[in-house]
Amino acid sequence: MPDSWAVLAGLYAGGPDLEVSSGHDGAVIQLHTADGRPLVSLEAPLLVHVPGEAERLLGGDVKAPPVPYWWSEVRASTAVPEAGPLAGSVAGRLTALLGGSVWPAEAATTDVVRTATAREAVAAGSDDDALTVDVLTDSTAVVLADRPLLALTAWLSAILRKVTDAGLALHIVTPAHVRLSLPLRTALAGAPNRWVVQDPECGYYDGLSGAVLHWQHGTFTPVVDEAGERSAAKVFTENAHATERQLGVAFRVTHRPDDSLVLGRSLEAAWTALTGAAPAGWGTAEPVNLRWSTGQLTELARGRAPEPTHLLAVGQPDRPAIATHRVTRTPDGVAEDITLTLGYGEDEAPPLDAIEPLARALAAEHGEHGLTSMLVTLRRARRDLAVPPRFEAPPIPVSFTLGADDVHAIGLDHARRPPVELRPVPLGPTARPALYYPLGDGTDAQAWTVLQQLGTHLQVDPAN
């Protein structure tokens, strides 16, 4: 781990005229001008125990050392042209002293970088709660990013929380070659946040919806014609057909409050059923840095209770898989909401035959899982699970499972006779079963209509 002397040597890349401060409970050290305007931020190092994370986030050509290794991010403000070279010099000095490597490699130097006064302030608040972004208006915080895969890092997660608490929109602006990780795509979903993609033909467009955008009144908004209609960027729909697939498994399990409760076992059971192995690692942000441990996961969630805990899990590099995991307190106990996504190549068959046995295991009588519901979908999308700024086909339902408690509350006779041609499979004890509703093989979009009719009959929303 970088010691204080090594960090000091790195920070001296800007010469003696710059000042240093810390924030976020010491997790970030910042170089700034004498008037307090930020130049470079150095995050606290993260010890990564999970293989494949550097390659997943930085690209397959990156040469990561064997795990474990220390990972630290150095960020430059865009308000000052010299801030980029200054960040590269900070990183280059650290690796010159401690070993390791810098990405991108060409950024690393050991030069002293003289920096002029910043032309714009891009931070608001005290050191510990400062919102440090590239552009800040009354309505919107803008972050500029350019890396192969933009992930839900601890820094970006903190920015998103602060922006939300301040009642602002977060707009992330990237070149067209950038992709998002699934956790970041999920975090950005829904207004007023946007992924803004630069395009030489139309200027800017929304990377998730394709809507052409322009900068107006301090924010990015859709361009509308005289009839009030929006248009989509041409590049968004080009080459939209994908031959790779993603299997999505979204489920909720609930538990009675118990001092012996261990969280994460349901996720581990699903992961093992679908891949043959447990998750490789878990964490609260990307890169996912901790080896998989249900005990440590439970300890963290228990320490944060009654506040919810948001977690991530990843699999082995040879089987792309990532999950979001939310733990919340409920009036009746503890709930785990899990979305597991797995990627498959053109010549790989998703394990659809493992879905019903998985539902049966999660719904077992007196089991530890307490399944409430589970929706399984299949879609044509990238095997590596990265989100491109292109149209991707929506997922198609494969099956829906309703837990025993809800089946009992609705009435078994009613639940097992939906107004569509479905033959639910009872799971668990005969007197109080869960019901598994097969919906297809993930190729017929009509399954959404069937699922909606089933949800109306059951008086539930299967998609949530």
NUMARSE-785187 format. One line per 4 residues: their letters; for each residue x, z, y of N, C-alpha, C. Coordinates in steps of 0.1 Angstrom, whole numbers. Layout:
# residues N
a) X:Z:Y:X:Z:Y:X:Z:Y ~ ...
# end
This chain:
# residues 464
mpds) 8:0:-12:0:0:0:9:0:12 ~ 6:-8:22:13:-8:35:14:5:41 ~ 26:10:44:27:23:51:27:21:66 ~ 27:33:73:25:32:87:36:25:95
wavl) 48:26:89:60:19:96:58:4:94 ~ 54:-1:82:52:-15:80:41:-20:89 ~ 30:-13:90:19:-17:99:24:-18:114 ~ 32:-8:118:37:-8:132:46:-20:134
agly) 54:-23:125:63:-35:126:55:-47:127 ~ 44:-48:120:35:-60:120:28:-61:134 ~ 23:-50:139:16:-50:151:25:-52:163 ~ 38:-50:162:48:-53:172:50:-68:175
aggp) 43:-76:167:45:-90:168:40:-95:182 ~ 32:-87:189:28:-90:202:36:-85:213 ~ 48:-78:210:56:-72:220:51:-59:224 ~ 58:-53:234:54:-39:238:43:-38:248
dlev) 38:-49:253:28:-49:264:14:-47:259 ~ 12:-49:246:-2:-47:240:-4:-33:236 ~ -17:-29:235:-21:-16:231:-28:-16:218 ~ -28:-5:211:-33:-4:198:-44:7:198
ssgh) -55:4:191:-66:14:189:-71:13:175 ~ -79:23:170:-85:22:157:-100:24:158 ~ -107:19:149:-122:21:149:-127:21:135 ~ -140:23:134:-147:23:121:-141:34:112
dgav) -139:46:117:-133:57:110:-119:54:105 ~ -112:46:113:-98:43:109:-96:32:100 ~ -107:25:96:-107:14:87:-102:1:93 ~ -101:0:107:-97:-12:114:-87:-7:125
iqlh) -75:-14:126:-66:-12:137:-66:-25:145 ~ -67:-23:158:-69:-34:167:-58:-35:178 ~ -53:-47:180:-44:-50:191:-53:-55:202 ~ -51:-50:214:-59:-54:226:-50:-54:238
tadg) -56:-61:248:-49:-61:261:-51:-48:268 ~ -43:-46:279:-44:-33:286:-58:-30:292 ~ -66:-40:294:-80:-38:299:-90:-37:287 ~ -85:-36:275:-93:-33:264:-99:-44:256
rplv) -96:-56:260:-102:-68:254:-94:-71:240 ~ -102:-73:229:-96:-74:216:-89:-87:214 ~ -77:-87:207:-70:-98:203:-69:-100:188 ~ -64:-90:181:-63:-91:166:-67:-78:160
slea) -74:-79:149:-78:-68:141:-72:-68:127 ~ -67:-57:123:-61:-55:109:-69:-46:101 ~ -75:-50:90:-84:-42:82:-75:-33:73 ~ -81:-21:69:-74:-13:60:-73:-20:46
pllv) -61:-19:40:-59:-26:27:-69:-22:16 ~ -73:-31:8:-82:-29:-3:-75:-32:-16 ~ -75:-22:-25:-68:-24:-38:-78:-31:-48 ~ -74:-43:-51:-83:-52:-59:-78:-51:-74
hvpg) -88:-47:-83:-85:-45:-97:-92:-56:-105 ~ -100:-65:-98:-108:-75:-105:-101:-88:-105 ~ -98:-94:-117:-92:-107:-118:-101:-118:-113 ~ -95:-128:-106:-103:-140:-102:-109:-139:-88
eaer) -108:-128:-81:-115:-127:-68:-108:-135:-58 ~ -94:-135:-58:-87:-143:-48:-90:-157:-49 ~ -90:-162:-62:-93:-176:-65:-107:-180:-61 ~ -117:-171:-64:-131:-173:-60:-133:-175:-45
llgg) -126:-166:-38:-129:-166:-23:-120:-175:-15 ~ -108:-178:-20:-98:-186:-12:-95:-200:-18 ~ -100:-202:-30:-98:-215:-36:-89:-215:-48 ~ -90:-224:-57:-83:-224:-70:-68:-226:-69
dvka) -63:-231:-57:-49:-234:-56:-41:-221:-51 ~ -49:-211:-47:-42:-199:-42:-34:-192:-54 ~ -22:-187:-51:-14:-181:-61:-15:-165:-59 ~ -25:-159:-66:-26:-145:-65:-18:-138:-75
ppvp) -12:-126:-71:-4:-119:-81:-13:-113:-91 ~ -8:-108:-102:-16:-101:-112:-23:-88:-106 ~ -35:-85:-111:-41:-73:-106:-34:-61:-112 ~ -34:-50:-104:-40:-48:-91:-31:-53:-80
ywws) -37:-56:-68:-29:-60:-57:-37:-56:-44 ~ -29:-54:-33:-36:-50:-21:-40:-62:-13 ~ -52:-61:-7:-58:-72:1:-61:-67:15 ~ -56:-73:25:-60:-69:39:-62:-82:47
evra) -72:-81:56:-76:-93:64:-72:-90:78 ~ -66:-101:84:-62:-100:98:-70:-111:106 ~ -77:-106:116:-86:-115:123:-82:-117:138 ~ -83:-129:143:-80:-132:157:-92:-135:165
stav) -92:-130:177:-103:-134:187:-101:-148:191 ~ -112:-155:193:-111:-169:198:-110:-170:213 ~ -111:-159:220:-111:-159:234:-97:-162:240 ~ -87:-160:232:-73:-163:237:-66:-172:228
peag) -61:-184:232:-54:-193:223:-43:-187:215 ~ -36:-177:221:-24:-171:214:-28:-161:204 ~ -41:-158:203:-45:-147:193:-43:-152:179 ~ -45:-165:176:-43:-170:162:-29:-169:158
plag) -19:-174:165:-5:-172:162:-1:-158:161 ~ -7:-149:169:-4:-135:169:-8:-129:156 ~ -21:-133:151:-25:-128:138:-16:-132:127 ~ -12:-145:127:-3:-150:117:10:-143:117
svag) 15:-139:129:28:-132:130:26:-118:124 ~ 15:-111:127:12:-98:121:13:-99:106 ~ 6:-108:100:5:-110:86:19:-113:80 ~ 26:-123:87:39:-127:82:49:-115:82
rlta) 49:-107:92:58:-95:93:55:-85:82 ~ 42:-83:79:38:-74:68:44:-79:54 ~ 42:-92:52:47:-97:39:62:-98:38 ~ 68:-100:50:83:-100:50:89:-87:46
llgg) 82:-76:50:86:-63:47:82:-58:33 ~ 70:-62:29:64:-56:17:63:-66:5 ~ 65:-79:7:63:-88:-4:48:-93:-3 ~ 45:-102:-13:31:-107:-13:31:-121:-6
svwp) 19:-125:-2:18:-138:4:7:-138:15 ~ 7:-148:23:-3:-150:34:-12:-162:30 ~ -25:-161:33:-33:-173:32:-40:-175:45 ~ -40:-187:51:-32:-199:46:-18:-197:49
aeaa) -9:-202:40:5:-200:40:11:-205:53 ~ 6:-215:59:13:-221:71:10:-212:83 ~ 1:-202:82:-1:-193:93:10:-182:95 ~ 17:-180:85:27:-168:85:39:-172:93
ttdv) 42:-163:102:55:-164:110:60:-149:112 ~ 72:-148:118:76:-135:122:80:-135:137 ~ 74:-145:144:77:-146:158:70:-135:167 ~ 76:-133:178:69:-125:189:61:-134:197
vrta) 48:-131:198:38:-140:205:34:-133:218 ~ 38:-139:229:34:-134:242:20:-139:245 ~ 11:-130:249:-3:-133:251:-8:-130:265 ~ -15:-140:270:-21:-138:284:-33:-130:283
tare) -38:-126:294:-50:-118:295:-62:-126:290 ~ -71:-120:282:-83:-127:277:-92:-132:288 ~ -97:-143:286:-106:-149:296:-121:-144:295 ~ -125:-139:283:-138:-135:281:-138:-122:273
avaa) -147:-113:276:-149:-101:268:-159:-105:257 ~ -156:-101:245:-164:-104:233:-167:-91:226 ~ -166:-80:232:-168:-67:225:-177:-59:234 ~ -186:-51:228:-194:-42:236:-195:-29:228
gsdd) -194:-18:235:-195:-5:229:-182:2:228 ~ -182:15:223:-170:22:221:-162:17:209 ~ -150:23:207:-141:18:197:-148:19:183 ~ -155:29:180:-161:31:167:-173:23:164
dalt) -181:19:175:-193:11:173:-192:-3:179 ~ -180:-7:183:-179:-20:190:-184:-31:182 ~ -191:-40:188:-196:-53:182:-186:-64:186 ~ -176:-66:178:-165:-76:182:-168:-89:175
vdvl) -173:-99:183:-177:-112:178:-171:-122:188 ~ -173:-135:185:-167:-146:193:-175:-149:205 ~ -188:-148:204:-197:-150:216:-208:-140:215 ~ -211:-133:226:-222:-123:226:-231:-126:238
tdst) -244:-129:235:-254:-131:246:-264:-120:245 ~ -274:-121:253:-285:-111:253:-293:-111:240 ~ -293:-122:233:-301:-124:221:-293:-126:208 ~ -280:-130:209:-273:-136:198:-259:-132:198
avvl) -254:-128:186:-240:-126:183:-235:-138:175 ~ -224:-145:180:-219:-157:173:-205:-153:167 ~ -204:-157:154:-191:-155:147:-186:-169:143 ~ -174:-173:146:-168:-186:142:-159:-183:130
adrp) -161:-192:120:-154:-190:107:-150:-203:101 ~ -138:-203:95:-133:-215:88:-124:-211:76 ~ -130:-210:65:-123:-207:52:-131:-214:41 ~ -125:-216:29:-133:-223:19:-146:-217:15
llal) -146:-203:13:-158:-196:9:-160:-184:19 ~ -170:-184:26:-173:-173:36:-181:-163:28 ~ -176:-151:27:-181:-141:18:-187:-129:26 ~ -194:-121:20:-199:-108:26:-189:-98:25
tawl) -179:-99:34:-168:-89:35:-173:-76:41 ~ -165:-66:41:-169:-53:47:-171:-55:62 ~ -162:-63:68:-163:-65:82:-175:-73:86 ~ -178:-83:79:-190:-91:82:-203:-84:79
sail) -203:-75:68:-214:-67:65:-217:-57:76 ~ -206:-51:82:-207:-42:93:-213:-49:105 ~ -208:-61:108:-213:-69:119:-228:-71:118 ~ -232:-75:106:-246:-78:104:-255:-65:106
rkvt) -250:-54:101:-258:-41:104:-259:-38:118 ~ -247:-39:126:-248:-36:140:-256:-46:148 ~ -256:-59:144:-264:-69:151:-279:-66:148 ~ -282:-62:136:-296:-59:133:-301:-47:140
dagl) -293:-36:141:-296:-24:148:-298:-26:163 ~ -290:-36:168:-291:-39:182:-303:-49:186 ~ -310:-54:175:-321:-63:178:-316:-77:181 ~ -304:-81:177:-299:-94:180:-300:-103:167
alhi) -297:-116:169:-295:-125:159:-280:-127:156 ~ -277:-129:143:-263:-133:140:-263:-147:136 ~ -255:-155:143:-253:-169:140:-238:-172:137 ~ -236:-176:124:-222:-179:119:-220:-194:120
vtpa) -210:-198:127:-207:-212:130:-195:-216:122 ~ -196:-227:114:-185:-231:105:-184:-246:105 ~ -173:-252:101:-172:-266:98:-180:-269:86 ~ -182:-282:83:-190:-287:72:-184:-284:58
hvrl) -171:-282:57:-165:-280:44:-167:-265:39 ~ -171:-256:48:-172:-242:44:-185:-240:35 ~ -183:-231:25:-195:-227:17:-197:-212:19 ~ -209:-208:15:-212:-193:16:-212:-188:2
slpl) -209:-175:0:-211:-168:-12:-226:-165:-13 ~ -230:-163:-26:-245:-159:-28:-248:-146:-20 ~ -240:-136:-21:-244:-124:-14:-246:-126:1 ~ -237:-134:7:-238:-137:22:-250:-145:24
rtal) -253:-155:16:-265:-163:18:-277:-155:17 ~ -278:-145:8:-289:-136:7:-291:-127:20 ~ -279:-123:24:-279:-114:36:-284:-121:49 ~ -281:-134:50:-285:-142:61:-299:-148:61
agap) -305:-147:49:-318:-153:48:-328:-148:58 ~ -336:-157:64:-347:-153:72:-342:-152:87 ~ -352:-155:96:-350:-154:110:-347:-140:114 ~ -339:-138:125:-334:-147:134:-320:-152:131
nrwv) -314:-148:119:-300:-151:116:-299:-166:111 ~ -288:-172:113:-286:-186:110:-271:-188:105 ~ -270:-199:97:-257:-205:94:-257:-218:101 ~ -249:-219:111:-248:-231:120:-236:-239:116
vqdp) -239:-252:112:-228:-261:106:-225:-271:117 ~ -212:-274:119:-208:-284:129:-209:-298:122 ~ -214:-308:129:-216:-321:123:-213:-331:134 ~ -204:-341:132:-201:-351:142:-212:-360:146
ecgy) -222:-361:137:-233:-370:141:-244:-364:149 ~ -248:-352:145:-259:-345:152:-255:-333:160 ~ -243:-329:159:-238:-318:167:-238:-305:158 ~ -249:-300:156:-251:-288:148:-263:-289:139
ydgl) -263:-283:128:-275:-281:120:-275:-268:112 ~ -287:-264:108:-288:-252:100:-284:-255:85 ~ -274:-247:81:-268:-250:67:-278:-247:56 ~ -288:-239:59:-298:-235:48:-311:-243:49
sgav) -315:-247:60:-327:-255:61:-325:-270:65 ~ -314:-273:71:-311:-287:75:-316:-290:89 ~ -322:-281:96:-328:-284:109:-317:-286:119 ~ -318:-297:127:-308:-300:137:-310:-289:148
lhwq) -298:-284:153:-298:-273:162:-291:-277:175 ~ -294:-270:186:-286:-271:198:-285:-257:205 ~ -275:-256:213:-273:-243:220:-282:-243:233 ~ -291:-233:233:-301:-233:245:-304:-218:248
hgtf) -303:-215:260:-306:-201:265:-299:-190:257 ~ -286:-193:254:-278:-183:247:-280:-181:233 ~ -285:-192:226:-287:-191:211:-289:-205:206 ~ -287:-206:192:-289:-219:186:-304:-220:182
tpvv) -311:-230:186:-325:-232:183:-327:-246:178 ~ -337:-249:170:-340:-262:165:-343:-272:176 ~ -339:-284:174:-342:-295:183:-356:-300:179 ~ -365:-302:189:-378:-308:187:-380:-320:195
deag) -388:-329:190:-391:-342:197:-403:-340:206 ~ -408:-350:212:-419:-349:222:-432:-345:215 ~ -433:-347:202:-445:-343:195:-443:-328:189 ~ -432:-322:193:-430:-308:188:-424:-308:174
ersa) -420:-319:168:-415:-319:154:-400:-317:153 ~ -396:-310:143:-382:-308:141:-376:-319:132 ~ -364:-322:133:-357:-332:125:-346:-325:116 ~ -343:-331:105:-333:-326:96:-320:-335:97
akvf) -309:-329:96:-296:-336:96:-295:-345:84 ~ -291:-358:87:-290:-367:76:-280:-362:65 ~ -269:-356:69:-259:-352:59:-265:-341:50 ~ -275:-334:55:-280:-323:47:-286:-327:34
tena) -293:-339:34:-299:-344:22:-291:-354:14 ~ -280:-358:19:-271:-368:11:-265:-362:-1 ~ -265:-369:-12:-259:-365:-25:-265:-351:-29 ~ -278:-350:-28:-284:-337:-30:-286:-335:-45
hate) -286:-345:-53:-288:-343:-68:-276:-336:-74 ~ -279:-325:-81:-268:-317:-88:-270:-318:-103 ~ -260:-318:-110:-260:-319:-125:-257:-305:-131 ~ -251:-296:-123:-248:-283:-128:-261:-274:-125
rqlg) -261:-262:-132:-273:-254:-131:-269:-239:-129 ~ -279:-232:-124:-278:-217:-122:-290:-211:-128 ~ -288:-200:-136:-298:-192:-142:-299:-180:-134 ~ -312:-177:-129:-314:-165:-121:-323:-155:-128
vafr) -319:-142:-128:-326:-132:-135:-328:-120:-125 ~ -340:-119:-120:-343:-109:-110:-353:-99:-116 ~ -349:-86:-116:-357:-76:-123:-356:-62:-116 ~ -366:-54:-118:-366:-40:-113:-368:-31:-125
vthr) -360:-20:-125:-362:-9:-134:-363:3:-126 ~ -372:12:-131:-374:25:-124:-371:37:-134 ~ -366:48:-128:-362:59:-136:-368:72:-130 ~ -371:81:-139:-375:94:-135:-362:101:-129
pdds) -364:109:-119:-352:116:-113:-346:126:-124 ~ -333:125:-126:-327:133:-137:-313:135:-133 ~ -307:147:-135:-293:149:-132:-284:141:-141 ~ -289:137:-153:-281:130:-162:-283:115:-161
lvlg) -290:110:-151:-293:96:-150:-280:88:-147 ~ -278:77:-154:-266:68:-151:-272:55:-147 ~ -268:50:-135:-273:38:-130:-264:26:-135 ~ -269:14:-134:-261:2:-137:-262:-2:-152
rsle) -268:6:-161:-268:3:-175:-277:-9:-177 ~ -288:-10:-170:-297:-22:-171:-290:-35:-167 ~ -282:-34:-157:-274:-46:-153:-264:-50:-163 ~ -258:-39:-169:-248:-42:-179:-254:-48:-192
aawt) -266:-43:-195:-273:-48:-207:-277:-63:-205 ~ -282:-66:-193:-285:-80:-190:-273:-89:-190 ~ -262:-84:-184:-250:-92:-184:-244:-94:-198 ~ -244:-84:-206:-239:-85:-220:-248:-95:-228
altg) -261:-94:-226:-270:-102:-234:-268:-117:-230 ~ -265:-120:-218:-264:-134:-214:-250:-140:-214 ~ -240:-131:-214:-226:-136:-214:-218:-131:-225 ~ -222:-121:-232:-214:-115:-243:-204:-105:-239
aapa) -204:-101:-226:-195:-91:-221:-201:-84:-209 ~ -196:-72:-206:-201:-65:-194:-195:-71:-181 ~ -200:-67:-170:-195:-72:-157:-180:-68:-157 ~ -172:-76:-149:-158:-74:-148:-155:-64:-137
gwgt) -164:-64:-126:-161:-55:-115:-173:-52:-106 ~ -172:-42:-98:-183:-39:-88:-177:-35:-75 ~ -185:-34:-65:-180:-30:-52:-192:-30:-42 ~ -189:-27:-29:-199:-27:-19:-198:-40:-10
aepv) -187:-48:-12:-185:-60:-4:-176:-69:-11 ~ -173:-81:-5:-164:-90:-12:-151:-90:-4 ~ -139:-90:-11:-138:-92:-25:-143:-80:-33 ~ -149:-82:-44:-153:-71:-53:-140:-65:-60
nlrw) -138:-52:-58:-124:-48:-60:-123:-37:-72 ~ -134:-32:-76:-133:-21:-86:-137:-25:-100 ~ -129:-20:-110:-133:-23:-124:-147:-18:-127 ~ -154:-25:-135:-168:-21:-138:-169:-6:-144
stgq) -177:2:-138:-179:16:-142:-193:21:-138 ~ -201:23:-147:-215:28:-144:-214:42:-138 ~ -204:50:-143:-202:63:-138:-198:64:-123 ~ -189:55:-119:-185:55:-105:-196:50:-96
ltel) -203:39:-101:-214:34:-94:-225:44:-92 ~ -228:52:-102:-238:63:-101:-234:73:-91 ~ -221:77:-91:-216:87:-82:-217:83:-67 ~ -214:70:-65:-216:65:-51:-230:65:-47
argr) -239:60:-55:-253:60:-51:-259:74:-49 ~ -255:83:-58:-259:97:-56:-254:103:-43 ~ -242:100:-40:-236:105:-27:-243:100:-15 ~ -249:88:-16:-255:82:-4:-270:85:-4
apep) -276:90:-14:-290:93:-14:-293:104:-4 ~ -305:103:3:-317:94:-1:-316:80:5 ~ -305:77:12:-303:63:18:-301:53:6 ~ -306:41:8:-304:31:-3:-289:27:-4
thll) -285:22:-15:-271:17:-18:-272:3:-22 ~ -264:-6:-15:-263:-20:-18:-250:-23:-25 ~ -250:-29:-37:-238:-31:-45:-237:-45:-49 ~ -225:-49:-53:-223:-63:-59:-215:-61:-72
avgq) -217:-71:-81:-210:-71:-93:-206:-86:-96 ~ -194:-87:-103:-190:-101:-106:-185:-101:-121 ~ -184:-113:-127:-180:-114:-141:-166:-119:-142 ~ -162:-123:-154:-149:-129:-157:-148:-143:-150
pdrp) -136:-147:-147:-134:-160:-140:-140:-172:-148 ~ -139:-171:-161:-144:-183:-169:-159:-184:-170 ~ -167:-174:-166:-181:-175:-166:-186:-170:-152 ~ -188:-180:-143:-193:-176:-130:-206:-168:-131
aiat) -205:-156:-125:-217:-147:-125:-215:-137:-114 ~ -226:-135:-106:-226:-125:-96:-239:-119:-94 ~ -240:-106:-91:-253:-99:-90:-253:-90:-77 ~ -265:-90:-71:-267:-80:-61:-275:-69:-67
hrvt) -273:-56:-63:-278:-45:-70:-282:-34:-59 ~ -295:-32:-57:-299:-22:-47:-306:-10:-54 ~ -301:2:-50:-306:14:-55:-314:21:-44 ~ -326:25:-47:-334:32:-37:-342:44:-44
rtpd) -345:54:-36:-353:65:-40:-368:60:-38 ~ -376:64:-47:-390:61:-46:-398:74:-48 ~ -411:74:-45:-419:87:-47:-418:92:-61 ~ -416:83:-71:-416:87:-85:-402:88:-91
gvae) -392:85:-84:-379:86:-90:-369:77:-83 ~ -362:68:-91:-351:60:-86:-354:46:-91 ~ -352:36:-82:-354:22:-86:-341:14:-84 ~ -339:5:-94:-328:-5:-93:-334:-19:-92
ditl) -331:-26:-81:-335:-40:-79:-323:-48:-81 ~ -323:-57:-91:-311:-65:-95:-315:-80:-95 ~ -306:-88:-89:-306:-102:-91:-293:-107:-96 ~ -293:-112:-108:-281:-117:-115:-282:-132:-115
tlgy) -272:-139:-111:-271:-154:-111:-259:-158:-119 ~ -261:-168:-128:-250:-173:-136:-249:-188:-135 ~ -237:-193:-135:-235:-208:-133:-231:-215:-146 ~ -236:-227:-148:-234:-235:-160:-231:-249:-156
gede) -221:-255:-163:-217:-269:-160:-226:-279:-167 ~ -224:-291:-164:-233:-302:-169:-234:-302:-184 ~ -223:-298:-191:-223:-298:-206:-225:-284:-212 ~ -229:-275:-204:-232:-261:-208:-247:-258:-209
appl) -251:-252:-219:-266:-249:-220:-268:-234:-216 ~ -276:-232:-206:-280:-218:-202:-287:-211:-214 ~ -284:-198:-216:-289:-191:-228:-304:-187:-227 ~ -313:-197:-226:-327:-194:-225:-333:-186:-237
daie) -327:-188:-249:-332:-181:-261:-328:-166:-260 ~ -320:-162:-251:-316:-148:-250:-326:-140:-240 ~ -334:-148:-233:-343:-141:-223:-353:-132:-229 ~ -361:-137:-239:-371:-128:-245:-365:-116:-252
plar) -354:-117:-259:-348:-105:-265:-343:-95:-254 ~ -338:-101:-243:-334:-92:-232:-346:-84:-226 ~ -357:-92:-224:-369:-85:-219:-374:-74:-229 ~ -373:-77:-241:-377:-67:-252:-368:-55:-251
alaa) -355:-57:-249:-346:-45:-248:-348:-37:-236 ~ -351:-43:-225:-354:-36:-212:-367:-29:-213 ~ -376:-34:-220:-390:-28:-221:-392:-19:-233 ~ -381:-16:-240:-382:-8:-253:-389:6:-250
ehge) -397:11:-260:-403:24:-259:-393:35:-257 ~ -396:43:-247:-387:55:-244:-373:51:-242 ~ -371:38:-237:-358:34:-234:-353:39:-221 ~ -340:37:-218:-334:42:-206:-337:33:-194
hglt) -343:21:-197:-343:11:-186:-355:11:-177 ~ -367:14:-183:-379:15:-175:-383:2:-167 ~ -384:-9:-174:-386:-22:-168:-399:-22:-161 ~ -399:-27:-148:-411:-29:-140:-416:-43:-141
smlv) -406:-52:-138:-409:-66:-139:-396:-74:-140 ~ -397:-87:-144:-385:-95:-145:-390:-110:-144 ~ -384:-117:-134:-386:-131:-133:-373:-139:-135 ~ -374:-149:-144:-362:-157:-148:-365:-171:-143
tlrr) -355:-177:-136:-356:-190:-131:-344:-199:-134 ~ -345:-212:-133:-334:-221:-135:-335:-232:-124 ~ -323:-235:-119:-322:-245:-108:-310:-254:-110 ~ -311:-265:-104:-299:-274:-103:-291:-270:-91
arrd) -279:-265:-93:-271:-261:-82:-257:-259:-88 ~ -247:-255:-79:-233:-255:-83:-230:-244:-94 ~ -221:-248:-103:-217:-239:-113:-209:-227:-107 ~ -202:-229:-97:-193:-219:-91:-201:-209:-82
lavp) -214:-211:-81:-224:-203:-74:-222:-203:-59 ~ -212:-211:-54:-211:-212:-39:-222:-220:-33 ~ -226:-217:-21:-237:-223:-14:-232:-233:-4 ~ -234:-246:-6:-230:-257:3:-240:-259:14
prfe) -236:-265:25:-245:-268:36:-253:-280:33 ~ -259:-281:22:-266:-292:17:-279:-288:10 ~ -289:-297:9:-301:-294:2:-298:-290:-12 ~ -304:-280:-17:-304:-276:-31:-318:-274:-36
appi) -321:-279:-48:-334:-279:-54:-338:-264:-56 ~ -351:-261:-53:-355:-247:-55:-355:-244:-70 ~ -355:-231:-73:-355:-227:-87:-369:-229:-93 ~ -369:-231:-106:-382:-233:-114:-383:-221:-123
pvsf) -395:-215:-124:-397:-203:-133:-396:-207:-147 ~ -390:-198:-155:-388:-199:-169:-397:-189:-176 ~ -398:-176:-171:-406:-166:-177:-408:-155:-167 ~ -419:-147:-170:-422:-135:-162:-425:-124:-172
tlga) -420:-112:-169:-423:-101:-178:-429:-90:-169 ~ -440:-84:-173:-446:-73:-166:-444:-60:-174 ~ -439:-50:-168:-436:-37:-175:-449:-30:-180 ~ -446:-21:-189:-457:-14:-196:-466:-6:-187
ddvh) -460:0:-177:-468:9:-168:-478:0:-160 ~ -474:-11:-155:-483:-20:-148:-493:-27:-157 ~ -489:-30:-169:-499:-36:-178:-510:-26:-181 ~ -506:-13:-183:-515:-2:-186:-525:0:-174
aigl) -519:-1:-161:-527:1:-149:-537:-10:-147 ~ -533:-23:-150:-542:-34:-149:-552:-35:-160 ~ -548:-30:-172:-557:-31:-183:-551:-41:-193 ~ -548:-37:-205:-542:-46:-215:-550:-58:-218
dhar) -563:-57:-220:-572:-68:-223:-572:-79:-212 ~ -572:-74:-199:-572:-83:-188:-558:-89:-186 ~ -547:-82:-188:-534:-87:-186:-530:-98:-196 ~ -536:-96:-208:-532:-105:-219:-540:-118:-220
rppv) -550:-119:-210:-559:-131:-210:-559:-137:-196 ~ -547:-143:-192:-547:-150:-179:-555:-162:-179 ~ -560:-167:-167:-568:-179:-166:-560:-192:-167 ~ -549:-192:-174:-541:-204:-176:-537:-204:-191
elrp) -531:-215:-195:-528:-216:-209:-514:-209:-212 ~ -515:-196:-212:-503:-188:-215:-506:-179:-226 ~ -497:-177:-235:-498:-167:-246:-488:-156:-244 ~ -491:-145:-237:-481:-135:-235:-477:-129:-248
vplg) -464:-125:-249:-458:-118:-261:-457:-103:-258 ~ -464:-95:-266:-463:-80:-263:-449:-75:-267 ~ -443:-67:-259:-430:-61:-261:-432:-46:-261 ~ -426:-39:-271:-426:-25:-272:-438:-20:-280
ptar) -442:-8:-278:-453:-1:-286:-466:-9:-285 ~ -473:-10:-296:-486:-17:-297:-496:-11:-287 ~ -496:2:-286:-506:9:-278:-504:7:-263 ~ -491:6:-259:-487:5:-245:-476:-5:-243
paly) -478:-18:-245:-468:-28:-245:-465:-33:-231 ~ -453:-38:-229:-451:-47:-218:-455:-61:-222 ~ -456:-71:-213:-460:-84:-217:-450:-95:-211 ~ -446:-103:-220:-437:-114:-216:-444:-127:-216
yplg) -444:-134:-204:-452:-146:-202:-442:-158:-202 ~ -441:-166:-212:-432:-178:-211:-438:-189:-203 ~ -430:-195:-194:-435:-204:-184:-429:-218:-185 ~ -419:-220:-194:-413:-233:-196:-398:-232:-197
dgtd) -392:-244:-196:-377:-245:-198:-370:-247:-185 ~ -377:-245:-174:-370:-247:-161:-369:-261:-156 ~ -377:-270:-161:-376:-284:-157:-389:-289:-150 ~ -400:-282:-151:-412:-286:-146:-417:-277:-134
aqaw) -417:-283:-122:-420:-275:-110:-434:-270:-111 ~ -443:-276:-119:-457:-271:-121:-457:-256:-125 ~ -446:-251:-130:-445:-237:-135:-448:-228:-123 ~ -444:-232:-111:-447:-223:-99:-462:-221:-97
tvlq) -470:-232:-99:-484:-231:-98:-490:-221:-108 ~ -485:-223:-121:-489:-214:-131:-486:-199:-128 ~ -473:-197:-123:-469:-184:-119:-478:-178:-108 ~ -481:-186:-98:-490:-181:-88:-504:-177:-93
qlgt) -509:-185:-102:-522:-182:-108:-521:-169:-116 ~ -510:-168:-123:-508:-155:-131:-507:-143:-122 ~ -500:-145:-111:-498:-134:-102:-512:-130:-96 ~ -520:-139:-92:-533:-136:-87:-542:-129:-97
hlqv) -541:-133:-110:-548:-127:-120:-543:-112:-122 ~ -530:-110:-122:-525:-97:-124:-525:-88:-111 ~ -528:-95:-100:-527:-88:-87:-514:-83:-84 ~ -503:-91:-87:-489:-88:-84:-483:-100:-77
dpan) -472:-98:-71:-464:-109:-66:-452:-111:-75 ~ -452:-120:-84:-441:-122:-93:-428:-125:-87 ~ -428:-132:-75:-416:-136:-68:-409:-125:-61 ~ -415:-113:-60:-409:-102:-53:-409:-89:-62
# end
